[in-house]
Amino acid sequence: MVMEIDLEDQSPYNYFLKNLEVSGERISGSINLSAVSIEIKIFENLNNPFLSGEIAILDNDDLNNRIGFSGTEKLLIEIETTFANIKKNFVITEVINTLSTNGKDKVIVLKILEDVSFLSKLLRVSKSYSGSPEIIIKNILKDYLNRDMLNMSSQQHNDGVMKVVIPNLTPLNACGWIQRRAVTKNGMPFYLFSTLADDKIRYIDLESILTSTPLNASESAYFYNQGIANNDLDVNAQSYAISDVSQTNAENTIMLCQLGFMSSTYTHIDTVKGDILEQKHVLADVFKDLKDNVLRSGQTEAVIDTSNTFNNKTIQEYDTRQITRITPTNSYQNEYKNYSESKDISSHMLKAKAISLKGVLSKSPIEIAVPGRNFCQTNKNVSIGNTIDLDFSNMLAAETLYDPKRSGSYIIHAVRHVFSGAKYKATVGCSRLSQRTPEKG
């Protein structure tokens, strides 16, 4: 149960649940669940233009029967933290579980979805749009969902303007379809995502993320050192202390090979001109370009290792997959291109590069548990789509030294905000393309 907390208290975990209000056509007025809230989880993900989550409430007053959850109830969440006033609208979509704690009290666990996503699932888009990808996405969001798109990208789509007919997709799925086609001149993918900061949906390319200044550049790196007790730190230093680290499904290079991310041959068949364009994609060559133009100084060693040989051949010398695509040209007589069209084979290969880079970002994910204070601000995104610096101490060394393999700059690709009891915690999912060059020896 959440109690009112003085945000002036010296703790980076502080928050105050101002409102947890459920309403619906079958409910007379509204019901405030703040007093019976046990835990609220809100999930942000760089690949999703919406928020999702779960809430657990104590049902000691027959709330389940009084409300009669049917999967369409509206939920308003208002939370105050040290740096933010959060106000978000969700829809309760499912009763995940009902638990009995002591034979009398019950705990109800509810699944929630941001209202924009729920509304999107009720609509479909079957309409022609033209323009650059960001303009098309912006128009779809405004036409169907009355949401603003915030373009955070410093780069443009490489293939210029396009004309597409949305094939009966929901508005958010249509936006995702267009976003996945967008690619920069350097072969960087784009992302479309939602955050706790506000109701805007953000659009950004990977290069803009990688070259951005880390959120904590002027402060401390987030640090993990089991030799330091939180009691020895002031409140600001505590907010950068990592309490737990986990890494699962990591270093799976063979999966990247099988998906064709490491090396593969792409064949593009133009059914209009009868041309067949073919070129090999080699990820090692992609990283050579990134090292010169994009990767952060001092952290240019790729997280993948292509130097090992198997049967006297390196990984990139193998041709793991053959990928064939139908890419007709000249669908329109003006400057517009169709969804799959590019001007030449080099432009087509930028799409392969973008897909591979997204795959590499999933190779060595790491999750850190920290106080939530620094990952939510009013009207300013300080979570997914940004970079942060992490510092891991190597406790196995003769002297405590940083761990070069894990320390460095990371992209925030997911955040799980957890408001439970008297603490606001964040589990931050981090990923990267490069690392510091390991010391030899």
JOWOCOR-V349282 format. One record per residue. N is the residue number from 0. PHI is phi in whole degrees, -180 to 180 (* if undefined). NEAR is the number of other ideal C-beta (glycine too) atoms within 12 Angstrom. Layout:
n:N phi:PHI near:NEAR
n:N phi:PHI near:NEAR
This chain:
n:0 phi:* near:22
n:1 phi:-92 near:34
n:2 phi:-105 near:15
n:3 phi:-66 near:16
n:4 phi:-122 near:24
n:5 phi:-75 near:14
n:6 phi:-70 near:24
n:7 phi:-81 near:10
n:8 phi:-60 near:17
n:9 phi:-83 near:21
n:10 phi:-154 near:26
n:11 phi:-79 near:33
n:12 phi:-98 near:34
n:13 phi:-66 near:34
n:14 phi:-159 near:42
n:15 phi:-137 near:28
n:16 phi:-81 near:36
n:17 phi:-80 near:25
n:18 phi:-159 near:27
n:19 phi:-140 near:41
n:20 phi:-110 near:29
n:21 phi:-106 near:38
n:22 phi:-146 near:25
n:23 phi:178 near:23
n:24 phi:-64 near:12
n:25 phi:-87 near:17
n:26 phi:-104 near:23
n:27 phi:-73 near:11
n:28 phi:74 near:12
n:29 phi:-151 near:20
n:30 phi:-125 near:31
n:31 phi:-91 near:24
n:32 phi:-100 near:40
n:33 phi:-56 near:29
n:34 phi:-70 near:20
n:35 phi:-113 near:31
n:36 phi:-72 near:38
n:37 phi:-103 near:31
n:38 phi:-157 near:31
n:39 phi:-124 near:41
n:40 phi:-119 near:31
n:41 phi:-126 near:43
n:42 phi:-109 near:35
n:43 phi:-111 near:41
n:44 phi:-145 near:30
n:45 phi:-63 near:39
n:46 phi:-95 near:27
n:47 phi:-123 near:32
n:48 phi:-85 near:43
n:49 phi:-157 near:42
n:50 phi:-99 near:41
n:51 phi:-138 near:33
n:52 phi:174 near:40
n:53 phi:-144 near:34
n:54 phi:-132 near:45
n:55 phi:-118 near:33
n:56 phi:-127 near:40
n:57 phi:-87 near:30
n:58 phi:-101 near:30
n:59 phi:-102 near:21
n:60 phi:-134 near:18
n:61 phi:56 near:16
n:62 phi:-63 near:30
n:63 phi:-58 near:28
n:64 phi:-79 near:12
n:65 phi:-67 near:20
n:66 phi:-88 near:33
n:67 phi:65 near:20
n:68 phi:-54 near:33
n:69 phi:-122 near:19
n:70 phi:91 near:21
n:71 phi:-136 near:26
n:72 phi:-73 near:37
n:73 phi:-87 near:31
n:74 phi:-134 near:43
n:75 phi:-103 near:30
n:76 phi:-115 near:40
n:77 phi:-127 near:29
n:78 phi:-134 near:36
n:79 phi:-108 near:26
n:80 phi:-122 near:36
n:81 phi:-57 near:31
n:82 phi:-115 near:27
n:83 phi:-145 near:34
n:84 phi:-118 near:23
n:85 phi:-90 near:40
n:86 phi:-140 near:23
n:87 phi:-134 near:40
n:88 phi:-103 near:29
n:89 phi:-126 near:40
n:90 phi:-125 near:35
n:91 phi:-77 near:42
n:92 phi:-103 near:27
n:93 phi:-165 near:23
n:94 phi:-91 near:27
n:95 phi:-72 near:22
n:96 phi:-160 near:18
n:97 phi:-130 near:21
n:98 phi:-116 near:19
n:99 phi:-105 near:14
n:100 phi:-89 near:15
n:101 phi:-141 near:10
n:102 phi:88 near:7
n:103 phi:-123 near:12
n:104 phi:-79 near:20
n:105 phi:-120 near:25
n:106 phi:-115 near:28
n:107 phi:-107 near:37
n:108 phi:-108 near:27
n:109 phi:-116 near:40
n:110 phi:-92 near:28
n:111 phi:-126 near:40
n:112 phi:-138 near:35
n:113 phi:-55 near:39
n:114 phi:-57 near:32
n:115 phi:-65 near:34
n:116 phi:-73 near:35
n:117 phi:-62 near:30
n:118 phi:-62 near:25
n:119 phi:-60 near:33
n:120 phi:-68 near:23
n:121 phi:-93 near:17
n:122 phi:-117 near:25
n:123 phi:-141 near:19
n:124 phi:-112 near:30
n:125 phi:-137 near:17
n:126 phi:-157 near:21
n:127 phi:-89 near:21
n:128 phi:-131 near:34
n:129 phi:-140 near:25
n:130 phi:131 near:24
n:131 phi:-72 near:31
n:132 phi:-54 near:42
n:133 phi:-66 near:35
n:134 phi:-70 near:26
n:135 phi:-63 near:38
n:136 phi:-61 near:47
n:137 phi:-59 near:29
n:138 phi:-69 near:28
n:139 phi:-63 near:41
n:140 phi:-60 near:40
n:141 phi:-75 near:19
n:142 phi:-66 near:21
n:143 phi:-107 near:29
n:144 phi:-120 near:35
n:145 phi:53 near:18
n:146 phi:-115 near:33
n:147 phi:-89 near:19
n:148 phi:-104 near:36
n:149 phi:-107 near:27
n:150 phi:-83 near:28
n:151 phi:-99 near:29
n:152 phi:-85 near:32
n:153 phi:-95 near:21
n:154 phi:-118 near:32
n:155 phi:-110 near:25
n:156 phi:-64 near:37
n:157 phi:-65 near:34
n:158 phi:-93 near:33
n:159 phi:70 near:24
n:160 phi:-89 near:24
n:161 phi:-136 near:34
n:162 phi:-131 near:27
n:163 phi:-136 near:35
n:164 phi:-111 near:22
n:165 phi:-68 near:30
n:166 phi:-89 near:17
n:167 phi:58 near:14
n:168 phi:-105 near:25
n:169 phi:-65 near:28
n:170 phi:-55 near:41
n:171 phi:-71 near:39
n:172 phi:-67 near:28
n:173 phi:-65 near:37
n:174 phi:-63 near:46
n:175 phi:-65 near:33
n:176 phi:-62 near:29
n:177 phi:-69 near:40
n:178 phi:-61 near:40
n:179 phi:-70 near:25
n:180 phi:-82 near:34
n:181 phi:-69 near:42
n:182 phi:-152 near:38
n:183 phi:-83 near:33
n:184 phi:-65 near:25
n:185 phi:-98 near:31
n:186 phi:78 near:38
n:187 phi:-96 near:38
n:188 phi:-76 near:41
n:189 phi:-110 near:44
n:190 phi:-128 near:44
n:191 phi:-131 near:45
n:192 phi:-152 near:40
n:193 phi:-119 near:46
n:194 phi:-133 near:43
n:195 phi:-73 near:44
n:196 phi:-61 near:35
n:197 phi:-164 near:24
n:198 phi:-97 near:26
n:199 phi:-76 near:29
n:200 phi:-104 near:41
n:201 phi:-96 near:41
n:202 phi:-132 near:42
n:203 phi:-154 near:39
n:204 phi:-100 near:39
n:205 phi:-64 near:41
n:206 phi:-64 near:34
n:207 phi:-63 near:28
n:208 phi:-68 near:42
n:209 phi:-62 near:38
n:210 phi:-94 near:26
n:211 phi:-76 near:28
n:212 phi:-74 near:17
n:213 phi:-55 near:30
n:214 phi:-56 near:35
n:215 phi:-104 near:28
n:216 phi:-61 near:16
n:217 phi:-92 near:9
n:218 phi:-116 near:19
n:219 phi:-95 near:25
n:220 phi:-69 near:30
n:221 phi:-68 near:41
n:222 phi:-122 near:33
n:223 phi:-124 near:32
n:224 phi:-148 near:29
n:225 phi:-68 near:18
n:226 phi:-84 near:14
n:227 phi:-113 near:20
n:228 phi:-91 near:12
n:229 phi:-59 near:23
n:230 phi:-64 near:11
n:231 phi:-85 near:11
n:232 phi:-114 near:20
n:233 phi:-77 near:15
n:234 phi:-64 near:22
n:235 phi:-69 near:18
n:236 phi:-65 near:26
n:237 phi:-60 near:28
n:238 phi:-70 near:34
n:239 phi:-106 near:33
n:240 phi:-87 near:37
n:241 phi:-85 near:38
n:242 phi:-89 near:29
n:243 phi:-155 near:17
n:244 phi:-133 near:30
n:245 phi:-140 near:19
n:246 phi:-146 near:22
n:247 phi:-125 near:13
n:248 phi:52 near:15
n:249 phi:-103 near:21
n:250 phi:60 near:19
n:251 phi:-91 near:22
n:252 phi:-70 near:29
n:253 phi:-64 near:17
n:254 phi:-64 near:19
n:255 phi:-62 near:33
n:256 phi:-64 near:30
n:257 phi:-66 near:17
n:258 phi:-82 near:25
n:259 phi:86 near:28
n:260 phi:-75 near:37
n:261 phi:-81 near:40
n:262 phi:-157 near:34
n:263 phi:-166 near:32
n:264 phi:-108 near:24
n:265 phi:-105 near:33
n:266 phi:-118 near:25
n:267 phi:-112 near:32
n:268 phi:-106 near:22
n:269 phi:-90 near:26
n:270 phi:-76 near:18
n:271 phi:-87 near:16
n:272 phi:-90 near:15
n:273 phi:79 near:10
n:274 phi:-85 near:19
n:275 phi:-123 near:19
n:276 phi:-108 near:26
n:277 phi:-138 near:23
n:278 phi:-158 near:27
n:279 phi:-90 near:26
n:280 phi:-100 near:38
n:281 phi:-128 near:31
n:282 phi:-65 near:42
n:283 phi:-60 near:26
n:284 phi:-69 near:23
n:285 phi:-61 near:37
n:286 phi:-70 near:31
n:287 phi:-63 near:18
n:288 phi:-68 near:25
n:289 phi:-62 near:33
n:290 phi:-60 near:22
n:291 phi:-81 near:13
n:292 phi:-117 near:21
n:293 phi:-127 near:32
n:294 phi:-65 near:32
n:295 phi:-66 near:29
n:296 phi:-57 near:16
n:297 phi:87 near:16
n:298 phi:-139 near:31
n:299 phi:-116 near:25
n:300 phi:-82 near:26
n:301 phi:-61 near:36
n:302 phi:-74 near:38
n:303 phi:-101 near:38
n:304 phi:-114 near:24
n:305 phi:-108 near:29
n:306 phi:-89 near:15
n:307 phi:-67 near:18
n:308 phi:-108 near:13
n:309 phi:-133 near:16
n:310 phi:58 near:9
n:311 phi:67 near:8
n:312 phi:-133 near:15
n:313 phi:-76 near:20
n:314 phi:-58 near:28
n:315 phi:-72 near:33
n:316 phi:-80 near:20
n:317 phi:-82 near:26
n:318 phi:-112 near:22
n:319 phi:-72 near:28
n:320 phi:-139 near:23
n:321 phi:-110 near:15
n:322 phi:-117 near:28
n:323 phi:-115 near:17
n:324 phi:-132 near:27
n:325 phi:-90 near:20
n:326 phi:-132 near:35
n:327 phi:-66 near:21
n:328 phi:-119 near:28
n:329 phi:56 near:18
n:330 phi:-68 near:24
n:331 phi:-124 near:21
n:332 phi:-87 near:9
n:333 phi:-103 near:13
n:334 phi:-78 near:17
n:335 phi:-74 near:24
n:336 phi:-108 near:31
n:337 phi:-79 near:26
n:338 phi:-59 near:32
n:339 phi:-98 near:25
n:340 phi:-80 near:34
n:341 phi:-139 near:33
n:342 phi:-75 near:21
n:343 phi:-160 near:18
n:344 phi:-65 near:25
n:345 phi:-63 near:22
n:346 phi:-69 near:30
n:347 phi:-60 near:38
n:348 phi:-70 near:36
n:349 phi:-63 near:34
n:350 phi:-66 near:36
n:351 phi:-65 near:39
n:352 phi:-62 near:40
n:353 phi:-63 near:38
n:354 phi:-63 near:34
n:355 phi:-66 near:43
n:356 phi:-64 near:45
n:357 phi:-63 near:32
n:358 phi:-66 near:32
n:359 phi:-64 near:39
n:360 phi:-63 near:36
n:361 phi:-93 near:33
n:362 phi:-73 near:33
n:363 phi:-129 near:33
n:364 phi:-69 near:31
n:365 phi:-140 near:40
n:366 phi:-116 near:29
n:367 phi:-119 near:38
n:368 phi:-105 near:27
n:369 phi:-141 near:42
n:370 phi:-60 near:37
n:371 phi:-80 near:40
n:372 phi:-48 near:34
n:373 phi:-82 near:39
n:374 phi:-110 near:47
n:375 phi:-153 near:42
n:376 phi:-136 near:23
n:377 phi:-70 near:21
n:378 phi:60 near:18
n:379 phi:-145 near:22
n:380 phi:-80 near:32
n:381 phi:-125 near:34
n:382 phi:-132 near:43
n:383 phi:-62 near:43
n:384 phi:85 near:41
n:385 phi:-121 near:39
n:386 phi:-116 near:38
n:387 phi:-139 near:42
n:388 phi:-98 near:35
n:389 phi:-119 near:41
n:390 phi:-132 near:31
n:391 phi:-111 near:32
n:392 phi:-86 near:25
n:393 phi:-93 near:22
n:394 phi:-75 near:16
n:395 phi:-88 near:11
n:396 phi:-75 near:14
n:397 phi:-60 near:7
n:398 phi:-120 near:10
n:399 phi:-69 near:18
n:400 phi:-125 near:17
n:401 phi:-71 near:23
n:402 phi:-90 near:25
n:403 phi:-67 near:23
n:404 phi:-70 near:26
n:405 phi:-101 near:33
n:406 phi:-75 near:31
n:407 phi:134 near:37
n:408 phi:-91 near:36
n:409 phi:-131 near:43
n:410 phi:-89 near:45
n:411 phi:-85 near:44
n:412 phi:-105 near:35
n:413 phi:-158 near:35
n:414 phi:-139 near:44
n:415 phi:-107 near:35
n:416 phi:-88 near:46
n:417 phi:-124 near:31
n:418 phi:-108 near:41
n:419 phi:-139 near:26
n:420 phi:59 near:20
n:421 phi:-101 near:21
n:422 phi:-126 near:29
n:423 phi:-108 near:42
n:424 phi:-114 near:37
n:425 phi:-130 near:43
n:426 phi:-104 near:32
n:427 phi:-107 near:46
n:428 phi:-87 near:36
n:429 phi:-121 near:45
n:430 phi:-146 near:40
n:431 phi:-161 near:42
n:432 phi:-99 near:42
n:433 phi:-139 near:34
n:434 phi:-141 near:32
n:435 phi:-69 near:27
n:436 phi:-65 near:18
n:437 phi:-63 near:19
n:438 phi:-74 near:13
n:439 phi:-84 near:6
n:440 phi:134 near:4
